[in-house]
Amino acid sequence: MIDFKGISTAQVVHGEGQPVVLLHGWGAHSGLIWPLVERFAPLGYRCYVPDLPGFGQTAQPPQAWSVFDYAAWVLAYLDANGLERVHLFGHSFGGRLGLILGAEHPDRLIKMALADSAGVRPKASSSGSLRLKAYKAALGALRGVGLKTQAEQLRNWYGERYGSADYKAASGVMRETFVNVVNEDLLPVAARVKVSTLLFWGDQDADTPLEQGKLLERTIPDAGLVVWEGAGHYSYLERAADTARVMGHFFSQ
């Protein structure tokens, strides 16, 4: 455990060589990165794998965070470990953080690999869009006339009825944080990424569909896309040995 920014943070450090920070997805933890680390570290890399705040054995943020707060935390994590520049791997939510770091702090990154990255806002169905607009209008009206209790009841009902599994599994600070995170469209940020980026994607990914990966490849100025056939949202786990091999070659060039 290490302590910085007032948060007690669990981490795994393994291997020797060039430093690589590996960031897990929402609702996950460092243990789900370990199968990749086992195969990747022997290629000549020292892997730093933290449990992000609110996940695994790391304490929650002190208040609801945005994805930019998490990115700032990653920078503090680098400083706490004495890491000036690193390669970065991010899966799903970890990919969101990679996009921000690659755009706003490219001086801290060497190269970046993202697997089934989140950050591209999915297209909403027409019925879903109408429902969301009606909900927001009703919520605003209740708050506008001071009916805070009724507004909170509506918010809780809507979240339970239409919220994702990740939203329903979260509570308190992390539920508010999840809303902040998923509502952030990072495609404009992706267009400003200044480091070479390799994207891994499963062609059967139902959470962040392959079309989002193709869009990121077109948007990030220097990006390539590797598609793992038959793999889903955790494509880097389903093809761990292949991912490690390709990523090791990419980082070594």
C-alpha positions as a Markdown table, in Angstrom:
| # | Residue | x | y | z |
|---|---|---|---|---|
| 1 | Met | 0.0 | 0.0 | 0.0 |
| 2 | Ile | 1.1 | 3.6 | -0.7 |
| 3 | Asp | -0.5 | 6.8 | 0.5 |
| 4 | Phe | -0.8 | 10.0 | -1.5 |
| 5 | Lys | -3.5 | 12.6 | -2.1 |
| 6 | Gly | -5.1 | 11.4 | 1.1 |
| 7 | Ile | -5.9 | 8.0 | -0.4 |
| 8 | Ser | -4.5 | 4.6 | 0.7 |
| 9 | Thr | -3.7 | 2.9 | -2.5 |
| 10 | Ala | -3.1 | -0.8 | -3.2 |
| 11 | Gln | -0.7 | -1.7 | -6.0 |
| 12 | Val | 1.1 | -4.6 | -7.5 |
| 13 | Val | 4.7 | -4.0 | -8.9 |
| 14 | His | 6.3 | -6.8 | -10.9 |
| 15 | Gly | 9.2 | -7.3 | -13.3 |
| 16 | Glu | 12.3 | -5.3 | -14.3 |
| 17 | Gly | 12.9 | -3.0 | -17.2 |
| 18 | Gln | 11.0 | -0.1 | -18.8 |
| 19 | Pro | 8.2 | 1.2 | -16.6 |
| 20 | Val | 4.6 | 0.5 | -17.6 |
| 21 | Val | 1.5 | 1.5 | -15.7 |
| 22 | Leu | -1.5 | -0.7 | -16.3 |
| 23 | Leu | -5.0 | 0.6 | -15.5 |
| 24 | His | -8.0 | -1.6 | -15.0 |
| 25 | Gly | -11.6 | -1.0 | -16.0 |
| 26 | Trp | -14.6 | 0.2 | -14.1 |
| 27 | Gly | -15.8 | -2.2 | -11.4 |
| 28 | Ala | -12.5 | -4.2 | -11.8 |
| 29 | His | -9.2 | -4.3 | -9.9 |
| 30 | Ser | -5.6 | -5.1 | -10.4 |
| 31 | Gly | -6.2 | -8.8 | -10.2 |
| 32 | Leu | -7.9 | -8.7 | -13.6 |
| 33 | Ile | -4.7 | -7.2 | -15.1 |
| 34 | Trp | -2.4 | -9.8 | -13.6 |
| 35 | Pro | -2.8 | -12.5 | -16.3 |
| 36 | Leu | -1.4 | -9.9 | -18.8 |
| 37 | Val | 1.3 | -8.8 | -16.4 |
| 38 | Glu | 2.5 | -12.4 | -16.0 |
| 39 | Arg | 3.1 | -12.7 | -19.7 |
| 40 | Phe | 4.2 | -9.1 | -20.4 |
| 41 | Ala | 6.7 | -8.4 | -17.6 |
| 42 | Pro | 9.2 | -11.2 | -18.7 |
| 43 | Leu | 9.6 | -9.3 | -22.0 |
| 44 | Gly | 11.6 | -6.6 | -20.1 |
| 45 | Tyr | 9.1 | -4.4 | -18.3 |
| 46 | Arg | 8.5 | -3.3 | -14.8 |
| 47 | Cys | 4.7 | -3.3 | -14.3 |
| 48 | Tyr | 2.9 | -1.0 | -11.9 |
| 49 | Val | -0.7 | -2.0 | -11.4 |
| 50 | Pro | -2.8 | 0.1 | -9.0 |
| 51 | Asp | -6.3 | -0.5 | -7.7 |
| 52 | Leu | -8.0 | 2.7 | -8.8 |
| 53 | Pro | -9.8 | 4.7 | -6.1 |
| 54 | Gly | -13.0 | 3.1 | -5.2 |
| 55 | Phe | -12.0 | -0.3 | -6.5 |
| 56 | Gly | -10.2 | -3.4 | -5.2 |
| 57 | Gln | -8.4 | -2.5 | -1.9 |
| 58 | Thr | -8.0 | 1.2 | -2.6 |
| 59 | Ala | -10.2 | 3.7 | -0.7 |
| 60 | Gln | -12.9 | 5.6 | -2.4 |
| 61 | Pro | -12.4 | 9.2 | -3.5 |
| 62 | Pro | -13.3 | 11.8 | -0.8 |
| 63 | Gln | -16.2 | 13.1 | -3.0 |
| 64 | Ala | -17.6 | 12.3 | -6.4 |
| 65 | Trp | -14.9 | 12.5 | -9.0 |
| 66 | Ser | -14.9 | 13.2 | -12.7 |
| 67 | Val | -12.7 | 11.3 | -15.2 |
| 68 | Phe | -10.3 | 14.2 | -15.1 |
| 69 | Asp | -10.0 | 13.9 | -11.3 |
| 70 | Tyr | -9.0 | 10.2 | -11.9 |
| 71 | Ala | -6.4 | 11.3 | -14.6 |
| 72 | Ala | -4.9 | 13.8 | -12.1 |
| 73 | Trp | -4.7 | 10.9 | -9.6 |
| 74 | Val | -2.8 | 8.8 | -12.1 |
| 75 | Leu | -0.3 | 11.6 | -12.4 |
| 76 | Ala | 0.1 | 11.7 | -8.7 |
| 77 | Tyr | 0.5 | 8.0 | -8.7 |
| 78 | Leu | 3.4 | 8.3 | -11.1 |
| 79 | Asp | 5.0 | 10.9 | -8.9 |
| 80 | Ala | 4.5 | 8.8 | -5.8 |
| 81 | Asn | 6.4 | 6.0 | -7.5 |
| 82 | Gly | 9.1 | 8.3 | -8.8 |
| 83 | Leu | 8.1 | 7.6 | -12.4 |
| 84 | Glu | 8.9 | 10.5 | -14.8 |
| 85 | Arg | 7.8 | 8.8 | -18.1 |
| 86 | Val | 6.1 | 5.5 | -18.6 |
| 87 | His | 4.3 | 3.3 | -21.2 |
| 88 | Leu | 0.6 | 3.1 | -20.4 |
| 89 | Phe | -1.9 | 0.3 | -20.8 |
| 90 | Gly | -5.6 | 1.0 | -20.1 |
| 91 | His | -8.6 | -1.2 | -20.3 |
| 92 | Ser | -12.1 | 0.2 | -20.7 |
| 93 | Phe | -12.4 | 2.9 | -18.0 |
| 94 | Gly | -8.6 | 2.9 | -17.8 |
| 95 | Gly | -8.7 | 3.7 | -21.5 |
| 96 | Arg | -10.6 | 6.9 | -20.7 |
| 97 | Leu | -7.8 | 8.0 | -18.4 |
| 98 | Gly | -5.2 | 7.1 | -21.1 |
| 99 | Leu | -7.0 | 9.4 | -23.6 |
| 100 | Ile | -6.8 | 12.3 | -21.2 |
| 101 | Leu | -3.2 | 11.7 | -20.3 |
| 102 | Gly | -2.2 | 11.2 | -23.9 |
| 103 | Ala | -3.8 | 14.5 | -24.8 |
| 104 | Glu | -3.0 | 16.7 | -21.8 |
| 105 | His | 0.2 | 15.2 | -20.4 |
| 106 | Pro | 2.0 | 13.5 | -23.3 |
| 107 | Asp | 5.3 | 14.4 | -21.7 |
| 108 | Arg | 4.6 | 11.8 | -19.0 |
| 109 | Leu | 4.0 | 9.0 | -21.6 |
| 110 | Ile | 6.2 | 7.1 | -24.0 |
| 111 | Lys | 3.7 | 5.0 | -25.8 |
| 112 | Met | 0.1 | 3.9 | -25.0 |
| 113 | Ala | -1.9 | 0.7 | -25.6 |
| 114 | Leu | -5.7 | 0.7 | -24.9 |
| 115 | Ala | -7.9 | -2.3 | -24.9 |
| 116 | Asp | -11.6 | -2.0 | -25.6 |
| 117 | Ser | -11.4 | 1.6 | -24.4 |
| 118 | Ala | -14.4 | 3.5 | -23.2 |
| 119 | Gly | -14.7 | 7.2 | -23.9 |
| 120 | Val | -16.9 | 7.3 | -27.1 |
| 121 | Arg | -20.4 | 8.1 | -26.2 |
| 122 | Pro | -22.7 | 5.5 | -27.7 |
| 123 | Lys | -25.6 | 6.5 | -30.0 |
| 124 | Ala | -28.8 | 6.6 | -28.0 |
| 125 | Ser | -32.0 | 5.1 | -29.4 |
| 126 | Ser | -34.8 | 7.6 | -30.2 |
| 127 | Ser | -37.0 | 6.2 | -27.5 |
| 128 | Gly | -34.1 | 6.4 | -25.0 |
| 129 | Ser | -33.3 | 10.0 | -25.9 |
| 130 | Leu | -36.9 | 11.0 | -25.5 |
| 131 | Arg | -37.1 | 9.2 | -22.2 |
| 132 | Leu | -34.0 | 10.9 | -20.9 |
| 133 | Lys | -35.2 | 14.3 | -22.0 |
| 134 | Ala | -38.5 | 13.8 | -20.2 |
| 135 | Tyr | -36.7 | 12.6 | -17.1 |
| 136 | Lys | -34.3 | 15.6 | -17.1 |
| 137 | Ala | -37.2 | 18.0 | -17.6 |
| 138 | Ala | -39.2 | 16.5 | -14.7 |
| 139 | Leu | -36.2 | 16.4 | -12.5 |
| 140 | Gly | -35.5 | 20.1 | -13.2 |
| 141 | Ala | -39.1 | 21.1 | -12.6 |
| 142 | Leu | -39.1 | 19.4 | -9.2 |
| 143 | Arg | -35.9 | 21.0 | -8.1 |
| 144 | Gly | -37.0 | 24.3 | -9.5 |
| 145 | Val | -40.0 | 24.4 | -7.2 |
| 146 | Gly | -38.0 | 23.2 | -4.2 |
| 147 | Leu | -39.4 | 19.6 | -4.1 |
| 148 | Lys | -36.0 | 18.1 | -3.3 |
| 149 | Thr | -37.4 | 14.9 | -1.7 |
| 150 | Gln | -39.5 | 14.1 | -4.7 |
| 151 | Ala | -36.6 | 14.9 | -7.1 |
| 152 | Glu | -34.4 | 12.5 | -5.2 |
| 153 | Gln | -37.1 | 9.8 | -5.4 |
| 154 | Leu | -37.4 | 10.3 | -9.1 |
| 155 | Arg | -33.6 | 10.2 | -9.5 |
| 156 | Asn | -33.4 | 6.9 | -7.5 |
| 157 | Trp | -36.3 | 5.4 | -9.4 |
| 158 | Tyr | -34.9 | 6.3 | -12.8 |
| 159 | Gly | -31.5 | 4.9 | -11.9 |
| 160 | Glu | -32.9 | 1.6 | -10.7 |
| 161 | Arg | -35.2 | 1.3 | -13.7 |
| 162 | Tyr | -32.9 | 2.4 | -16.5 |
| 163 | Gly | -29.4 | 2.5 | -15.0 |
| 164 | Ser | -26.7 | 0.1 | -16.2 |
| 165 | Ala | -25.4 | -2.8 | -14.1 |
| 166 | Asp | -22.4 | -0.7 | -13.1 |
| 167 | Tyr | -24.6 | 2.1 | -11.9 |
| 168 | Lys | -26.8 | -0.2 | -9.9 |
| 169 | Ala | -23.8 | -1.9 | -8.3 |
| 170 | Ala | -22.3 | 1.4 | -7.2 |
| 171 | Ser | -23.4 | 3.3 | -4.1 |
| 172 | Gly | -22.9 | 6.8 | -2.7 |
| 173 | Val | -19.9 | 8.6 | -3.9 |
| 174 | Met | -19.1 | 5.9 | -6.6 |
| 175 | Arg | -22.6 | 6.1 | -8.1 |
| 176 | Glu | -22.3 | 9.9 | -8.5 |
| 177 | Thr | -18.8 | 9.3 | -9.9 |
| 178 | Phe | -20.1 | 6.8 | -12.4 |
| 179 | Val | -22.6 | 9.3 | -13.7 |
| 180 | Asn | -19.9 | 11.9 | -14.1 |
| 181 | Val | -17.7 | 9.5 | -15.9 |
| 182 | Val | -20.1 | 8.0 | -18.4 |
| 183 | Asn | -21.5 | 11.4 | -19.4 |
| 184 | Glu | -18.1 | 12.7 | -20.5 |
| 185 | Asp | -17.6 | 12.4 | -24.3 |
| 186 | Leu | -13.9 | 12.0 | -24.8 |
| 187 | Leu | -13.8 | 11.9 | -28.6 |
| 188 | Pro | -12.6 | 15.6 | -28.8 |
| 189 | Val | -9.9 | 14.7 | -26.3 |
| 190 | Ala | -8.9 | 11.7 | -28.4 |
| 191 | Ala | -8.3 | 14.0 | -31.3 |
| 192 | Arg | -5.6 | 15.7 | -29.3 |
| 193 | Val | -3.7 | 12.6 | -28.2 |
| 194 | Lys | 0.0 | 13.2 | -28.9 |
| 195 | Val | 1.5 | 9.8 | -28.2 |
| 196 | Ser | 1.7 | 6.8 | -30.5 |
| 197 | Thr | -1.3 | 4.6 | -29.5 |
| 198 | Leu | -2.1 | 0.9 | -30.2 |
| 199 | Leu | -5.7 | -0.2 | -29.8 |
| 200 | Phe | -6.8 | -3.7 | -29.0 |
| 201 | Trp | -10.4 | -4.7 | -29.5 |
| 202 | Gly | -12.6 | -7.8 | -29.4 |
| 203 | Asp | -14.9 | -8.0 | -32.4 |
| 204 | Gln | -17.6 | -9.4 | -30.1 |
| 205 | Asp | -17.4 | -6.6 | -27.6 |
| 206 | Ala | -20.9 | -5.7 | -26.6 |
| 207 | Asp | -20.0 | -3.0 | -24.0 |
| 208 | Thr | -17.7 | -0.9 | -26.2 |
| 209 | Pro | -18.5 | -2.2 | -29.7 |
| 210 | Leu | -15.8 | -2.5 | -32.4 |
| 211 | Glu | -17.2 | 0.5 | -34.2 |
| 212 | Gln | -16.1 | 2.7 | -31.3 |
| 213 | Gly | -12.6 | 1.2 | -31.7 |
| 214 | Lys | -12.6 | 2.0 | -35.4 |
| 215 | Leu | -13.7 | 5.6 | -34.6 |
| 216 | Leu | -10.9 | 6.0 | -32.1 |
| 217 | Glu | -8.4 | 4.7 | -34.6 |
| 218 | Arg | -9.6 | 7.4 | -37.1 |
| 219 | Thr | -9.6 | 10.1 | -34.4 |
| 220 | Ile | -6.3 | 9.6 | -32.6 |
| 221 | Pro | -3.6 | 11.2 | -34.8 |
| 222 | Asp | -1.1 | 8.3 | -34.5 |
| 223 | Ala | -3.1 | 5.1 | -33.8 |
| 224 | Gly | -3.3 | 1.5 | -35.0 |
| 225 | Leu | -6.0 | -1.1 | -34.3 |
| 226 | Val | -5.6 | -4.8 | -33.6 |
| 227 | Val | -8.8 | -6.8 | -33.7 |
| 228 | Trp | -9.0 | -10.1 | -31.8 |
| 229 | Glu | -11.6 | -12.3 | -33.5 |
| 230 | Gly | -14.2 | -13.9 | -31.2 |
| 231 | Ala | -13.1 | -11.9 | -28.2 |
| 232 | Gly | -15.4 | -9.7 | -26.1 |
| 233 | His | -14.9 | -6.7 | -23.8 |
| 234 | Tyr | -12.0 | -8.3 | -22.0 |
| 235 | Ser | -10.2 | -9.1 | -25.2 |
| 236 | Tyr | -6.8 | -8.6 | -23.6 |
| 237 | Leu | -7.6 | -11.4 | -21.2 |
| 238 | Glu | -9.0 | -13.8 | -23.8 |
| 239 | Arg | -5.9 | -13.2 | -25.9 |
| 240 | Ala | -3.4 | -12.4 | -23.1 |
| 241 | Ala | -0.3 | -14.0 | -24.6 |
| 242 | Asp | -0.9 | -12.4 | -28.0 |
| 243 | Thr | -1.7 | -9.0 | -26.4 |
| 244 | Ala | 1.5 | -9.2 | -24.4 |
| 245 | Arg | 3.6 | -10.1 | -27.4 |
| 246 | Val | 2.2 | -7.4 | -29.7 |
| 247 | Met | 2.3 | -4.8 | -27.0 |
| 248 | Gly | 5.9 | -5.7 | -26.1 |
| 249 | His | 7.0 | -5.3 | -29.7 |
| 250 | Phe | 5.1 | -1.9 | -30.0 |
| 251 | Phe | 6.7 | -0.5 | -26.9 |
| 252 | Ser | 10.2 | -1.6 | -27.9 |
| 253 | Gln | 10.2 | 0.2 | -31.2 |
